[in-house]
Amino acid sequence: MKESSKLHWASIWGNAVSIGENRPESYGKNITLRYPIYSAFDGDSVRLTFDNYCGTDSICIEKTTLLIAGKFYPVTFGGQTQCIIPAGENLVSDPVECEIKAGFFFKVSFYLKTYTQMRSVVFTSGPLSGGQYAVGDYSEIEEFPINVSRRTSYNYFLSNVSVHTSTENRTIVCYGDSITAQDWPDYLALRCKEEGYHNTAIIRRATSGSRILREYDNITYESYGLSGAKRFSHEVPTDGADTVIIQQGINDIIHPVGTDVNPFRPMSDLPTADELIDGLKKYIAQAREYGYKVYVGTLLPIEGWRTYAGFREELRITYNAWIRATDLIDGVIDFDKALCDPKKPSAFLPEYDSGDHLHPSPKGYERMAQEVDAVILK
């Protein structure tokens, strides 16, 4: 590790915080949550961010630990092991001095002793994603007992993990909706490891169902996430980041169906191409304010999806054409061209289709990761 003047904080793991589905059982008690954290970098300290951005109640985290190479490290907040995070706020831990090795995992565990509103949460998937929860306090137990624990794809409260590392190490933020909440950022992180881009960490800030321009104001669909105006400035500024990859807009196109079909999805929510592009331009302008390079991914094919229609396809084509032509960004990542069927560009190549005609298959997600230009990763 280099001298302190050549060190900085850089994120190695991150997720968005979205709205948990509002159900009677949406409060938890006496639960330990544990998440494996892959580190792209060496480091001499770790700090964690816990986020209650979508909560309407304060939450109390009784105890937090790091498990690194078989040893537990206590995590404190202003010197205290217990922390309370008010609704709508987040909290960064004190730095934890420890040795982090590039290419290895460590684990973050935190114990929720009292009744806790489980509202600030996001779903993710991929080869580096997932976690566990256990009933009881197992924050200092190396292995959860199988009879009181389960795996989970939901990330509660923990929104960022940063390490104190060399300034040559940097972070790329992948921002978007369910397509980015799923596997391709993990495959991109693995690609960095395999191809020797050891100074680059990949994190995701993505929420399923979210749109650039709208959000739902009812409990049936509020878990589809916040609008871009609320999300981008909260999620994208990240320790050590210098680049953002944006891939969003498809939900703006496919969600509106008319109140005769669904009272919560009026056709008035359907944007024009100019409105959708203006929303993307706001993202780009914000990212420039952070000093970031900006790359934008084209929208994937949707023919066969349950709300597919010609007018939606035309909107997608127009939006993608603007992305390919604009000089407002540092480059385009043409996910659409990479995954579409050349004989039928409005649809996925069958091997890249998950089967719902909206989300890619595992092979499709791997292909998305390969489409990112190496220049972005260096």
C-alpha positions in Angstrom: 0.0 0.0 0.0 1.3 3.5 -0.9 1.7 6.4 1.3 -1.5 8.1 2.5 -1.1 11.1 0.1 -1.6 8.6 -2.7 -4.7 6.9 -1.3 -8.4 7.6 -1.6 -11.7 6.0 -0.9 -13.1 4.0 -3.8 -16.3 2.0 -3.9 -16.0 -1.8 -4.6 -19.7 -2.7 -4.0 -22.9 -0.8 -4.3 -26.6 -1.0 -5.0 -29.4 1.4 -5.3 -32.0 1.7 -2.6 -35.6 1.2 -3.7 -39.0 0.8 -2.1 -40.0 -2.5 -0.6 -43.3 -3.9 -1.5 -45.9 -2.7 1.1 -47.3 -5.8 2.8 -48.5 -6.5 6.3 -45.3 -8.6 6.9 -42.9 -5.8 5.8 -41.5 -5.4 9.3 -38.6 -7.6 10.5 -37.2 -8.4 14.0 -34.3 -10.5 15.4 -32.7 -10.9 11.9 -29.1 -11.0 10.8 -28.4 -10.1 7.2 -25.1 -11.0 5.5 -23.7 -10.0 2.2 -20.5 -11.2 0.4 -18.4 -8.3 -0.9 -16.0 -8.9 -3.8 -13.1 -6.5 -3.7 -11.3 -5.5 -6.9 -8.7 -3.7 -4.9 -6.2 -4.0 -2.1 -7.0 -1.7 0.8 -6.1 -0.8 4.4 -9.6 0.2 5.6 -13.3 -0.3 4.8 -16.3 1.9 5.4 -19.9 1.1 4.9 -23.0 3.1 3.9 -26.4 2.2 5.2 -29.3 3.9 3.6 -32.9 4.4 4.7 -33.8 6.7 1.8 -37.1 5.0 1.1 -38.1 4.4 4.7 -40.9 6.2 6.5 -39.7 5.0 9.9 -36.4 5.3 11.6 -34.4 2.0 11.7 -32.0 0.7 14.3 -29.0 -1.5 13.4 -27.9 -3.1 16.6 -24.6 -4.5 15.5 -22.5 -4.7 12.3 -19.4 -6.8 11.6 -16.9 -7.5 8.9 -15.7 -11.1 8.4 -12.3 -11.0 6.7 -10.1 -14.2 6.3 -11.8 -15.8 9.3 -11.6 -12.8 11.6 -14.5 -10.6 12.7 -14.0 -6.8 12.9 -16.6 -4.6 14.7 -18.1 -1.7 12.7 -18.9 1.5 14.6 -20.7 4.7 13.8 -19.4 7.7 15.7 -17.7 5.3 18.0 -20.9 3.4 18.8 -21.8 -0.1 17.7 -25.5 0.6 17.5 -26.8 3.1 15.0 -30.2 4.7 14.3 -30.9 6.0 10.7 -33.9 8.3 10.4 -36.4 8.0 7.6 -35.0 9.3 4.3 -31.4 9.5 5.5 -28.2 7.4 5.3 -25.2 6.9 7.5 -21.6 6.2 6.8 -19.6 4.1 9.2 -16.3 4.9 10.9 -13.4 3.5 8.9 -12.5 0.0 9.9 -8.7 -0.7 9.7 -8.1 -4.1 8.2 -6.3 -5.7 5.3 -8.3 -6.2 2.1 -6.9 -8.2 -0.7 -7.8 -7.7 -4.4 -9.8 -10.6 -5.9 -11.2 -12.0 -2.7 -14.5 -11.8 -0.8 -15.2 -10.6 2.7 -18.6 -10.5 4.4 -20.7 -7.7 5.9 -23.2 -8.8 8.6 -25.7 -6.7 10.5 -28.2 -7.5 13.2 -31.7 -6.0 13.4 -32.8 -6.6 17.0 -36.0 -4.6 17.2 -39.0 -4.3 14.8 -37.6 -2.7 11.6 -39.4 -1.4 8.6 -37.9 -3.4 5.7 -38.6 -0.8 3.1 -35.3 0.4 1.8 -34.3 -2.6 -0.4 -33.4 -3.6 -3.9 -33.4 -6.9 -5.9 -30.2 -7.9 -7.7 -28.9 -11.1 -9.4 -25.7 -12.3 -10.9 -22.7 -14.4 -10.1 -21.3 -12.0 -7.5 -24.7 -11.1 -6.0 -26.9 -12.4 -3.3 -26.8 -12.8 0.4 -28.3 -14.6 3.4 -30.4 -13.9 6.4 -30.8 -15.8 9.7 -33.3 -15.6 12.5 -31.3 -14.5 15.6 -28.0 -12.7 16.2 -25.4 -14.5 14.1 -23.4 -11.4 13.3 -20.3 -12.9 14.9 -20.9 -16.5 13.8 -18.8 -17.6 10.8 -21.5 -19.9 9.3 -25.2 -19.5 9.6 -27.0 -22.6 10.8 -28.9 -24.0 7.9 -32.1 -24.6 9.9 -32.6 -20.8 10.7 -31.2 -19.2 7.6 -32.1 -18.7 3.9 -30.5 -17.2 0.8 -31.8 -13.9 -0.5 -31.5 -11.8 -3.6 -32.7 -8.7 -1.8 -30.3 -6.2 -0.5 -31.6 -4.3 2.5 -30.1 -1.0 3.7 -26.5 -1.7 2.8 -25.9 0.6 -0.2 -22.2 1.0 -0.5 -18.9 -0.5 0.5 -15.7 1.5 -0.1 -12.0 0.7 0.6 -9.1 3.0 1.3 -6.9 2.2 -1.7 -4.4 3.6 -4.2 -5.6 6.6 -6.2 -5.0 4.6 -9.4 -8.0 2.5 -8.5 -11.3 3.7 -9.7 -15.0 2.8 -9.9 -17.6 2.6 -12.7 -21.2 3.1 -11.8 -23.8 1.1 -13.8 -27.2 2.9 -13.6 -30.5 1.6 -14.7 -33.6 -0.6 -14.1 -34.2 -4.3 -13.8 -31.9 -5.2 -16.7 -29.0 -3.6 -14.8 -30.2 -4.9 -11.5 -29.6 -8.3 -13.0 -26.5 -10.0 -14.2 -24.5 -8.0 -16.6 -22.7 -5.7 -14.1 -21.4 -8.8 -12.3 -20.2 -10.3 -15.6 -18.5 -7.0 -16.3 -16.7 -7.1 -13.0 -15.6 -10.7 -13.7 -14.4 -9.6 -17.1 -12.3 -6.9 -15.5 -10.7 -9.6 -13.3 -10.1 -12.0 -16.1 -8.8 -9.5 -18.6 -6.5 -7.7 -16.2 -8.3 -4.4 -15.6 -7.3 -4.6 -12.0 -7.7 -0.9 -11.3 -11.4 -0.9 -12.1 -14.4 -1.8 -9.8 -17.9 -2.2 -11.2 -20.9 -1.3 -9.0 -24.6 -1.1 -9.9 -27.2 1.4 -9.0 -30.4 -0.2 -10.5 -34.0 -0.7 -9.4 -36.5 -3.0 -11.1 -39.5 -1.3 -12.8 -38.1 2.2 -12.5 -38.6 4.9 -15.1 -36.7 8.0 -16.1 -39.7 10.3 -16.0 -42.4 8.8 -13.7 -43.0 6.9 -10.5 -46.1 5.3 -9.1 -48.0 6.9 -6.2 -49.9 3.9 -5.0 -49.0 0.9 -2.8 -49.7 -1.6 -5.6 -46.8 -0.4 -7.8 -44.7 1.9 -5.6 -42.1 -0.9 -5.3 -41.4 -0.3 -9.0 -39.1 2.5 -7.8 -38.5 6.2 -7.7 -38.3 8.4 -10.8 -34.9 9.4 -12.2 -35.2 12.9 -10.7 -35.1 11.4 -7.2 -32.7 8.5 -8.0 -29.8 9.8 -10.0 -28.4 12.5 -7.7 -28.9 10.1 -4.7 -27.3 7.0 -6.3 -24.7 8.0 -8.8 -22.2 10.1 -6.7 -19.9 7.4 -5.5 -16.5 7.2 -3.8 -13.7 6.9 -6.4 -16.1 6.9 -9.4 -15.1 8.6 -12.6 -17.5 7.0 -15.1 -21.2 6.1 -15.3 -22.9 3.7 -17.7 -26.6 4.5 -18.2 -29.1 2.0 -19.5 -32.7 3.1 -18.8 -35.9 4.1 -20.6 -37.6 0.8 -21.5 -40.1 1.0 -18.7 -41.2 4.5 -19.7 -42.1 2.9 -23.0 -43.7 -0.4 -22.0 -45.6 0.5 -18.8 -48.5 2.7 -19.9 -51.5 0.6 -21.0 -54.5 2.8 -20.4 -56.9 3.1 -17.4 -59.4 0.8 -19.0 -56.8 -2.0 -18.6 -55.0 -0.8 -15.4 -56.2 2.2 -13.4 -52.6 2.9 -12.3 -51.1 3.0 -15.8 -52.6 5.7 -17.9 -51.5 6.2 -21.5 -50.8 9.8 -20.5 -47.7 8.5 -18.9 -46.3 7.5 -22.3 -43.6 10.0 -23.1 -42.8 11.4 -26.5 -39.4 10.6 -27.9 -38.3 14.2 -27.1 -39.5 14.0 -23.5 -37.6 10.7 -23.0 -34.5 12.1 -24.6 -34.8 15.3 -22.4 -34.9 13.0 -19.3 -31.7 11.3 -20.5 -30.1 14.7 -21.1 -30.7 15.6 -17.5 -28.9 12.5 -16.4 -26.0 13.4 -18.7 -25.8 17.0 -17.4 -25.8 15.8 -13.7 -23.1 13.3 -14.4 -21.0 16.0 -16.0 -21.4 18.1 -12.8 -19.8 15.2 -10.9 -16.9 15.2 -13.4 -17.8 11.8 -14.8 -17.4 10.3 -18.2 -20.8 9.2 -19.6 -21.6 6.2 -21.7 -25.1 5.2 -22.6 -26.5 1.8 -23.5 -29.1 1.4 -26.2 -32.5 -0.2 -25.2 -32.9 -3.9 -25.9 -35.4 -5.5 -28.2 -39.0 -6.0 -26.8 -41.0 -7.8 -29.5 -43.0 -10.5 -27.8 -43.3 -8.7 -24.5 -46.9 -8.5 -23.3 -47.4 -4.8 -24.0 -45.4 -4.8 -27.3 -46.9 -2.6 -30.0 -45.7 -0.8 -33.1 -45.8 2.6 -31.5 -43.7 1.5 -28.6 -41.1 0.0 -31.1 -41.0 3.3 -33.0 -40.3 5.1 -29.7 -37.5 2.7 -28.8 -36.0 3.0 -32.3 -36.0 6.9 -32.1 -34.5 6.9 -28.6 -31.8 4.5 -29.6 -31.0 6.5 -32.8 -30.5 9.6 -30.7 -28.1 7.8 -28.3 -26.1 6.5 -31.3 -25.8 10.0 -32.8 -25.4 12.4 -29.9 -22.1 14.1 -29.1 -23.2 14.8 -25.6 -21.8 11.6 -24.3 -18.4 9.9 -24.4 -19.6 6.9 -26.2 -22.5 4.5 -26.9 -22.7 0.9 -25.8 -24.9 -0.7 -28.4 -26.6 -3.4 -26.4 -29.5 -3.5 -28.8 -27.3 -4.3 -31.8 -25.4 -6.9 -29.8 -28.4 -8.9 -28.6 -31.0 -8.4 -31.4 -31.8 -11.0 -34.1 -30.2 -9.6 -37.3 -33.1 -11.1 -39.2 -35.7 -9.5 -36.9 -34.1 -6.6 -35.1 -37.2 -5.8 -33.0 -36.6 -9.2 -31.2 -33.8 -10.8 -29.2 -31.7 -13.4 -30.8 -33.3 -16.5 -29.3 -30.2 -17.6 -27.3 -30.1 -14.1 -25.6 -33.8 -14.1 -24.6 -34.8 -15.1 -21.1 -38.2 -16.1 -22.4 -40.1 -13.0 -21.4 -38.8 -11.1 -24.4 -37.7 -8.2 -22.2 -34.9 -9.4 -20.0 -31.8 -11.2 -21.4 -30.8 -14.8 -20.7 -27.6 -15.5 -18.8 -25.8 -15.7 -22.2 -27.4 -12.4 -23.1 -26.1 -10.7 -19.9 -22.6 -12.1 -20.6 -22.9 -10.7 -24.1 -23.8 -7.3 -22.7 -20.7 -7.3 -20.6 -18.6 -8.1 -23.6 -20.1 -5.2 -25.5 -18.5 -2.7 -23.2 -15.5 -1.2 -24.9 -12.2 -2.0 -23.2 -11.3 1.7 -23.3 -14.0 2.3 -20.7 -12.5 -0.3 -18.4 -8.8 0.8 -18.5 
